[in-house]
Amino acid sequence: MTAKSVRRAPRPAPPGVAAKDEIEAMIRVDHAGEYGAVRIYEGQLAVFAADKSKAKTVAAIKHMAKQEEEHLKAFAALVNERRVRPTALAPVWRIAGFALGATSALMGEKTAMACTAAVEEVIDRHYAGQIERLGASDPVLRRTVEKFRAEEIAHHDTALAHGAREAPAYRLLGGAIKAGCRLAIALSTRV
């Protein structure tokens, strides 16, 4: 093998300078994540909506769901405008998101809110990492992620205000949901 035939791995871009393929992966995973969030809230509302005693919780979930739908529309537009391949795992997230939402709701209001708190904690960190990575390389995407991150943090705080920490096995449940979210992010970034 000659020195000319040795291929070197591409050097990663410095922080704040995201490459085109990295930006496409960000859009793909964020689109998938917002889709999953919409489905979680749909599952929760399917369980709670008819129960008048849960009106306060339903109102909070509807407000958060509306914002998640706006996030999904924004990322769907970016997927289309930039011709980004969406994740092939959308059918999995369709079922898994709804199942997680409905199951957490069946376990009670506080457990549903614990689910939201756990998901939003992971998303906050995920979006913070993207903001740092983007720097000035894609101002449109960065502004979008910054806005949505602020709303996700508000969802986390809403869940805590609605008793998330009082859910049975809060730490165990939260840990499992966070691990699942991190796995979903890793898979949707690539697949």
Residue frames as qw, qx, qy, qz and C-alpha x, y, z in Angstrom:
[[0.000, 0.889, 0.458, 0.000, 0.00, 0.00, 0.00],
 [0.425, 0.330, -0.016, 0.843, 1.42, 3.36, -0.95],
 [0.112, -0.308, -0.417, 0.848, 1.04, 6.54, 1.03],
 [0.271, 0.044, -0.284, -0.918, -1.28, 7.90, -1.64],
 [0.491, -0.222, -0.742, -0.399, -3.71, 4.97, -1.33],
 [0.261, -0.296, -0.753, 0.527, -4.26, 5.37, 2.41],
 [0.204, -0.648, -0.384, -0.625, -7.57, 7.05, 3.08],
 [0.137, -0.004, -0.590, 0.796, -7.96, 9.14, 6.14],
 [0.085, -0.670, -0.730, 0.103, -11.22, 9.56, 7.93],
 [0.079, 0.716, 0.174, 0.671, -12.68, 13.01, 7.44],
 [0.241, -0.024, -0.534, 0.810, -11.91, 15.32, 10.33],
 [0.096, -0.731, -0.669, 0.098, -14.98, 16.39, 12.25],
 [0.112, 0.723, 0.127, 0.669, -15.95, 20.01, 11.85],
 [0.204, 0.083, -0.548, 0.807, -15.13, 22.24, 14.80],
 [0.020, -0.587, -0.716, 0.378, -17.96, 23.11, 17.24],
 [0.162, 0.701, 0.167, -0.674, -20.31, 25.68, 15.77],
 [0.309, 0.482, -0.545, -0.613, -19.67, 24.54, 12.19],
 [0.704, 0.117, 0.668, -0.212, -22.10, 21.78, 11.28],
 [0.070, -0.176, 0.772, 0.606, -21.66, 20.01, 7.94],
 [0.538, 0.045, -0.335, -0.772, -24.56, 19.54, 5.52],
 [0.608, -0.101, -0.775, -0.140, -25.01, 15.84, 6.34],
 [0.235, -0.155, -0.713, 0.642, -24.95, 16.62, 10.06],
 [0.302, 0.119, 0.129, -0.937, -27.62, 19.30, 9.59],
 [0.614, -0.016, -0.556, -0.560, -29.75, 16.84, 7.61],
 [0.485, -0.141, -0.834, 0.220, -29.42, 14.30, 10.44],
 [0.010, 0.139, 0.498, -0.856, -30.52, 17.00, 12.93],
 [0.493, 0.073, -0.156, -0.853, -33.61, 17.77, 10.86],
 [0.606, -0.034, -0.747, -0.272, -34.40, 14.07, 10.43],
 [0.381, -0.175, -0.802, 0.426, -34.15, 13.27, 14.15],
 [0.123, 0.144, 0.350, -0.917, -35.99, 16.42, 15.24],
 [0.555, 0.009, -0.389, -0.736, -38.81, 15.68, 12.81],
 [0.596, -0.117, -0.794, -0.036, -39.03, 12.13, 14.20],
 [0.237, -0.132, -0.678, 0.684, -38.93, 13.37, 17.79],
 [0.313, 0.088, 0.134, -0.936, -41.69, 15.89, 17.31],
 [0.629, -0.046, -0.582, -0.514, -43.77, 13.20, 15.61],
 [0.500, -0.139, -0.812, 0.268, -43.22, 10.96, 18.62],
 [0.014, -0.110, -0.480, 0.870, -44.20, 13.78, 21.00],
 [0.504, -0.004, -0.204, -0.839, -47.44, 14.41, 19.12],
 [0.670, -0.092, -0.697, -0.239, -48.25, 10.71, 19.36],
 [0.306, -0.095, -0.750, 0.579, -47.48, 10.62, 23.11],
 [0.223, 0.117, 0.297, -0.921, -49.95, 13.42, 23.73],
 [0.606, -0.005, -0.457, -0.651, -52.53, 11.78, 21.45],
 [0.561, -0.107, -0.816, 0.094, -52.24, 8.63, 23.57],
 [0.124, -0.145, -0.611, 0.768, -52.64, 10.58, 26.80],
 [0.382, 0.095, 0.014, -0.919, -55.63, 12.49, 25.49],
 [0.576, -0.064, -0.698, -0.420, -57.27, 9.28, 24.26],
 [0.447, -0.239, -0.797, 0.328, -57.29, 8.09, 27.87],
 [0.160, -0.306, -0.475, 0.809, -58.08, 11.37, 29.67],
 [0.077, -0.143, -0.320, -0.933, -60.28, 13.39, 27.29],
 [0.467, -0.449, -0.597, -0.474, -63.66, 12.00, 28.31],
 [0.551, -0.438, -0.595, 0.388, -62.99, 12.22, 32.06],
 [0.074, -0.878, -0.162, -0.444, -64.34, 15.56, 33.34],
 [0.665, -0.732, 0.000, 0.147, -62.41, 15.17, 36.61],
 [0.713, -0.178, 0.257, 0.628, -59.18, 15.46, 34.63],
 [0.341, 0.893, 0.266, 0.122, -60.06, 18.76, 32.93],
 [0.207, -0.918, 0.281, 0.190, -57.03, 20.61, 34.31],
 [0.576, -0.318, 0.663, 0.358, -54.65, 17.90, 33.12],
 [0.584, 0.519, 0.573, 0.248, -56.40, 17.67, 29.74],
 [0.181, 0.980, 0.070, -0.040, -56.08, 21.44, 29.26],
 [0.333, -0.754, 0.492, 0.281, -52.35, 21.31, 30.01],
 [0.614, -0.023, 0.717, 0.329, -51.82, 18.36, 27.67],
 [0.497, 0.738, 0.440, 0.122, -53.82, 20.02, 24.88],
 [0.019, 0.973, -0.160, -0.167, -51.71, 23.17, 25.17],
 [0.412, -0.548, 0.658, 0.311, -48.46, 21.18, 25.00],
 [0.634, 0.269, 0.696, 0.205, -49.82, 19.01, 22.17],
 [0.395, 0.892, 0.214, -0.049, -50.68, 22.09, 20.13],
 [0.087, -0.871, 0.429, 0.223, -47.12, 23.35, 20.42],
 [0.544, -0.242, 0.765, 0.246, -45.73, 19.93, 19.49],
 [0.608, 0.579, 0.536, 0.085, -47.95, 19.91, 16.39],
 [0.224, 0.964, -0.095, -0.111, -46.48, 23.30, 15.42],
 [0.342, -0.640, 0.647, 0.235, -42.97, 21.90, 15.94],
 [0.649, 0.127, 0.730, 0.174, -43.82, 18.89, 13.78],
 [0.511, 0.807, 0.296, -0.003, -45.16, 21.13, 10.99],
 [0.012, 0.924, -0.336, -0.180, -42.01, 23.24, 11.07],
 [0.409, -0.440, 0.765, 0.233, -39.72, 20.22, 10.83],
 [0.657, 0.404, 0.632, 0.077, -41.90, 18.62, 8.15],
 [0.378, 0.920, 0.034, -0.098, -41.48, 21.82, 6.13],
 [0.152, -0.778, 0.578, 0.193, -37.70, 21.67, 6.62],
 [0.632, -0.050, 0.760, 0.144, -37.67, 18.01, 5.56],
 [0.601, 0.651, 0.460, 0.063, -39.50, 18.97, 2.35],
 [0.189, 0.967, -0.118, -0.122, -37.67, 22.22, 1.61],
 [0.134, -0.743, 0.646, 0.115, -34.22, 20.72, 2.12],
 [0.826, 0.267, -0.432, -0.243, -35.06, 17.30, 0.71],
 [0.169, -0.458, 0.805, -0.338, -34.01, 15.51, 3.86],
 [0.566, -0.084, -0.794, -0.203, -34.77, 11.81, 4.03],
 [0.609, -0.517, 0.204, -0.566, -37.13, 11.25, 6.97],
 [0.286, -0.349, 0.869, -0.202, -36.48, 8.40, 9.34],
 [0.504, 0.010, -0.774, -0.382, -37.56, 4.98, 8.17],
 [0.218, -0.151, -0.869, 0.417, -38.66, 4.32, 11.76],
 [0.331, -0.145, 0.020, -0.932, -41.74, 6.59, 11.63],
 [0.711, -0.248, -0.508, -0.418, -44.14, 3.60, 11.77],
 [0.603, -0.163, -0.657, 0.423, -42.38, 2.41, 14.94],
 [0.106, -0.012, -0.349, 0.931, -42.55, 5.87, 16.55],
 [0.472, -0.261, -0.316, -0.781, -46.24, 6.12, 15.57],
 [0.766, -0.328, -0.535, -0.138, -47.07, 3.05, 17.63],
 [0.594, -0.116, -0.516, 0.606, -44.48, 3.51, 20.38],
 [0.009, 0.199, -0.160, 0.967, -45.37, 7.16, 21.00],
 [0.597, -0.348, -0.259, -0.675, -49.09, 6.50, 21.28],
 [0.795, -0.243, -0.551, 0.070, -48.49, 3.42, 23.45],
 [0.432, 0.005, -0.462, 0.774, -46.20, 5.35, 25.80],
 [0.212, -0.242, 0.053, -0.945, -48.73, 8.17, 26.11],
 [0.717, -0.311, -0.355, -0.514, -51.73, 5.90, 26.64],
 [0.751, -0.161, -0.581, 0.269, -49.89, 3.61, 29.07],
 [0.270, 0.072, -0.417, 0.865, -48.61, 6.50, 31.16],
 [0.396, -0.262, -0.047, -0.879, -52.10, 8.00, 31.25],
 [0.775, -0.270, -0.508, -0.262, -53.66, 4.68, 32.27],
 [0.621, -0.123, -0.562, 0.532, -51.28, 4.71, 35.23],
 [0.266, -0.788, -0.424, 0.358, -52.65, 8.11, 36.30],
 [0.206, 0.967, 0.076, 0.126, -52.25, 11.83, 35.79],
 [0.372, -0.832, 0.386, 0.145, -49.00, 12.11, 37.72],
 [0.714, -0.116, 0.598, 0.346, -47.46, 9.25, 35.76],
 [0.541, 0.711, 0.355, 0.274, -48.50, 10.89, 32.48],
 [0.002, -0.989, 0.128, -0.073, -46.82, 14.06, 33.67],
 [0.615, -0.559, 0.501, 0.243, -43.73, 12.08, 34.76],
 [0.733, 0.320, 0.488, 0.351, -43.56, 10.76, 31.20],
 [0.307, 0.911, 0.133, 0.240, -43.66, 14.30, 29.84],
 [0.335, -0.893, 0.292, 0.066, -41.01, 15.50, 32.30],
 [0.730, -0.281, 0.536, 0.318, -38.65, 12.67, 31.35],
 [0.639, 0.535, 0.416, 0.365, -39.10, 13.12, 27.61],
 [0.154, 0.966, 0.060, 0.200, -38.67, 16.88, 27.79],
 [0.516, -0.756, 0.344, 0.209, -35.53, 16.61, 29.92],
 [0.711, -0.020, 0.541, 0.449, -33.87, 14.52, 27.22],
 [0.448, 0.729, 0.379, 0.353, -35.10, 16.83, 24.46],
 [0.167, -0.981, 0.073, 0.069, -33.80, 19.90, 26.31],
 [0.559, -0.552, 0.502, 0.363, -30.30, 18.39, 26.40],
 [0.648, 0.304, 0.581, 0.387, -30.60, 17.16, 22.81],
 [0.284, 0.894, 0.260, 0.229, -31.61, 20.60, 21.51],
 [0.325, -0.898, 0.221, 0.195, -28.93, 22.33, 23.62],
 [0.646, -0.260, 0.566, 0.441, -26.30, 20.12, 21.97],
 [0.528, 0.564, 0.506, 0.384, -27.66, 20.93, 18.52],
 [0.025, 0.995, 0.095, 0.017, -27.63, 24.67, 19.22],
 [0.460, -0.719, 0.409, 0.323, -24.00, 24.47, 20.29],
 [0.645, 0.020, 0.634, 0.426, -23.09, 22.33, 17.29],
 [0.426, 0.759, 0.438, 0.226, -24.90, 24.59, 14.81],
 [0.372, -0.380, 0.023, 0.847, -23.27, 27.81, 15.93],
 [0.266, 0.616, -0.045, -0.740, -23.64, 30.21, 13.02],
 [0.177, -0.133, 0.847, 0.483, -23.60, 27.51, 10.33],
 [0.133, -0.429, -0.764, -0.463, -27.41, 27.43, 9.89],
 [0.091, -0.050, 0.350, -0.931, -29.12, 30.44, 11.51],
 [0.616, -0.154, -0.300, -0.712, -32.62, 29.39, 10.41],
 [0.756, -0.171, -0.632, -0.008, -32.37, 25.95, 11.96],
 [0.361, 0.019, -0.587, 0.724, -30.67, 27.34, 15.05],
 [0.294, -0.142, 0.153, -0.933, -33.47, 29.88, 15.68],
 [0.739, -0.166, -0.432, -0.489, -36.06, 27.14, 15.19],
 [0.698, -0.104, -0.657, 0.265, -34.35, 24.80, 17.62],
 [0.156, 0.093, -0.466, 0.866, -33.84, 27.60, 20.18],
 [0.495, -0.189, -0.038, -0.847, -37.55, 28.52, 20.08],
 [0.817, -0.154, -0.474, -0.290, -38.68, 24.92, 20.35],
 [0.534, 0.042, -0.673, 0.510, -36.20, 24.20, 23.13],
 [0.134, -0.163, 0.360, -0.909, -37.71, 27.02, 25.20],
 [0.709, -0.145, -0.163, -0.670, -41.17, 25.51, 24.69],
 [0.784, -0.023, -0.619, 0.038, -39.94, 22.02, 25.60],
 [0.268, 0.111, -0.616, 0.732, -38.45, 23.40, 28.82],
 [0.431, -0.154, 0.153, -0.876, -41.84, 24.98, 29.57],
 [0.812, -0.095, -0.440, -0.370, -43.49, 21.57, 28.99],
 [0.586, 0.049, -0.694, 0.416, -41.05, 20.01, 31.47],
 [0.004, -0.109, 0.463, -0.880, -41.88, 22.69, 34.03],
 [0.634, -0.143, -0.140, -0.747, -45.61, 22.24, 33.43],
 [0.785, -0.066, -0.611, -0.078, -45.27, 18.52, 34.04],
 [0.388, 0.033, -0.655, 0.648, -43.45, 19.15, 37.32],
 [0.262, -0.121, 0.228, -0.930, -46.10, 21.67, 38.37],
 [0.766, -0.094, -0.250, -0.585, -48.76, 19.00, 37.71],
 [0.766, -0.427, 0.392, -0.277, -47.16, 16.53, 40.12],
 [0.762, 0.445, -0.469, -0.045, -44.77, 14.52, 37.94],
 [0.182, 0.471, -0.762, 0.406, -42.41, 13.90, 40.86],
 [0.563, -0.181, 0.544, -0.596, -45.29, 12.38, 42.85],
 [0.822, 0.219, -0.374, -0.369, -45.76, 9.56, 40.35],
 [0.895, -0.331, 0.298, -0.017, -45.13, 6.06, 41.69],
 [0.809, -0.080, 0.355, 0.461, -41.55, 4.99, 40.97],
 [0.259, 0.944, 0.004, -0.205, -40.81, 8.43, 39.49],
 [0.157, -0.732, 0.594, 0.295, -37.04, 7.91, 39.24],
 [0.518, -0.037, 0.833, 0.191, -37.30, 4.40, 37.82],
 [0.514, 0.685, 0.515, -0.032, -40.00, 5.35, 35.33],
 [0.163, 0.945, -0.134, -0.250, -38.16, 8.52, 34.33],
 [0.322, -0.559, 0.697, 0.314, -34.91, 6.65, 33.87],
 [0.557, 0.209, 0.783, 0.181, -36.52, 4.07, 31.60],
 [0.420, 0.838, 0.340, -0.069, -38.27, 6.72, 29.50],
 [0.020, -0.890, 0.341, 0.303, -35.08, 8.78, 29.20],
 [0.439, -0.306, 0.782, 0.319, -33.13, 5.72, 28.06],
 [0.537, 0.493, 0.677, 0.102, -35.81, 4.98, 25.47],
 [0.258, 0.943, 0.093, -0.187, -35.70, 8.57, 24.22],
 [0.189, -0.734, 0.552, 0.347, -31.92, 8.53, 23.89],
 [0.511, 0.012, 0.818, 0.262, -32.16, 5.26, 21.94],
 [0.462, 0.730, 0.504, -0.021, -34.86, 6.72, 19.66],
 [0.087, 0.933, -0.184, -0.298, -32.66, 9.76, 19.01],
 [0.335, -0.493, 0.724, 0.349, -29.66, 7.61, 18.15],
 [0.511, 0.256, 0.799, 0.188, -31.68, 5.38, 15.81],
 [0.377, 0.833, 0.395, -0.089, -33.59, 8.17, 14.08],
 [0.081, -0.827, 0.337, 0.442, -30.41, 10.12, 13.43],
 [0.199, -0.384, 0.810, 0.395, -29.09, 7.27, 11.31],
 [0.266, 0.235, 0.921, 0.159, -32.05, 5.21, 10.09]]
